[in-house]
Amino acid sequence: MVYVYIVECRDGSLYTGWTTDLNRRIEEHNQGKGAKYTKSRAPVKLRHFETYNTKPEAMKREWEIKQLTRSNKIKLINEDS
C-alpha cells in the first residue's frame, strides 16, 4: 500500500507527499526529520490521504495534487469532512 497525503503546516501552508508508512512519515515530519519544507514548519497535521497499490500510481497522483491551486487542495481536503 502506498499513500499520497496532504499535511497542514504550523504556518497554514500545505505540503503534499507520498509514503509507504503514513504514521511513520507524519511522525518524521513532526520530529523535523521529514522533508526540508516541513522542518521549519512543524508540527504538521494530516488533512487528507489516498491509497494506491503501486509507487508509480502514487507518484503520479502526488504530482497531480501539487499542480492544484491552494483553493482546489482545500476543496479536496474538505471532501473528507
Secondary structure, DSSP 8 states (H G I E B T S, - for coil): -EEEEEEE-TTS-EEEEEES-HHHHHHHHHTT-S-HHHHTT---EEEEEEEESSHHHHHHHHHHHHHS-HHHHHHHHHTT-
